[in-house]
Amino acid sequence: MNLLDGVKILSFNHYLAGPLAAQTLADLGADVIAVEPIEGAFQRNWAVANHFVGGDSVNHLATGRNKRSIAVDLKHPDGIAVVKKLVATSDVVMENFRPGTMAKLGLGYDTLKTINPGLIYAAATGFGSEGPYKDRPGQDLLLQAMSGLAMRTGRADGEPTAVGAVIVDQHAASLYAMSILAALFARTKTGKGRLVEVNLYQAALDLQVEPLTAWLNGAPSPTSRGPAGIAAWFSPGPYGIHATADSHLAISMASPKALAVALGSDDLKQFGEADSFSKREGITRIVAARLKQKSTADWLPSLEAARIWHAPVNDYRDLESDPQLSHLGVFKTAESAGGVPIRMVAHPARYDGQTPEVRLVPQRLGAQTREVLGEMGYGAADIDAMIAGKAVGVAR
């Protein structure tokens, strides 16, 4: 299960994309050491919904497992010395500061590769390390807006809509981890380190590679968002989410004739396969009106019998009783570092039928500072002196 056993990663990450990418690599068995400031990384001290569990922010619980934590003052010369000593024996350095921040601290790629020529230095930024936007704040909602994602999400008769999750950050995290794995694989052949860069702006575009490619190559787009309740501007009817008598149903791609059978609709019999896009609004209006006449549960058997691709629209409370998620073991329960029960979403892949285990729950800040420094050869007295001088910190 420890596919990355023996790989040592220093993670100077904060917010979401960086910590989540580092967690993915930690799940796979890498020794990920989260290097945080003495006061803790941002995600420890701020939480979505302003929610903390046993003193831990839910953001930290979402991105902090399977990592060791050390607290280091990167403006203290002894703290910098600690980091450089760590770099000498590390495989990867990850960071998602504003461009140039690590260089100003004396920890940029050009400096660190002289210490360790085989080092993979991976940086995630909002817009890239160069260019007119490089100093702009790269935040998920702003990237959804700038990338066209919000403009292309929602109904044509409504406003541009932000997705209800921080998907740009999360996709950037996947690209970040993937790129590091590719660099590690290349190093097995060449022995050389390299600089790896990903940015949220391109991650937001990459999320839209299918519709954006269609648009770039002249696909008709009379509206930015889907008309008549259709989920996307490029989709046929009745692709979208529609109200039933008591809730909502998603209907994916389906021929009008199959829908006519499933919904018992004579009105749909007039349409052929070729009409799915050219007459999509009319088809969708008929389907939407028909679905409102019965409950979701009443529609499911006939949709299944007609092999219509469909799904009920679930909320989070429904996921806990979902039999497929239960079978996959998606929700993990553990005792936090603070001694209270916490729930986490498991690593999203299996290896030989197994999901990576939670080796370490999200740790308290500086929980492994003494341990890591000891592994580097520092004596107890030296460590105590650095703690007293506030070059490093330990869990409180």
Secondary structure, DSSP 8 states (H G I E B T S, - for coil): --TTTT-EEEEE--TTHHHHHHHHHHHTT-EEEEEE-TT--HHHH--GGG-EETTEEHHHHHH-TTEEEEEE-TTSHHHHHHHHHHHHT-SEEEE-SSTTHHHHTT-SHHHHHHH-TT-EEEEEESS-SSSTTTTS---HHHHHHHTSTTTTSSBTTS-----SS-HHHHHHHHHHHHHHHHHHHHHHHH---EEEEEEHHHHHHHTTHHHHHHHHTT---SSSSBGGG-SSTT--TT-EEEE-SSSEEEE-S--HHHHHHHHT-SGGGG--TTHHHHTHHHHHHHHHHHHTTS-HHHHHHHHHHTT--EEE---HHHHTT-HHHHHHT-EEEEE-TTSSEEEEE--S--BTTB----SS----TTTTHHHHHHHTT--HHHHHHHHHTTSEE---
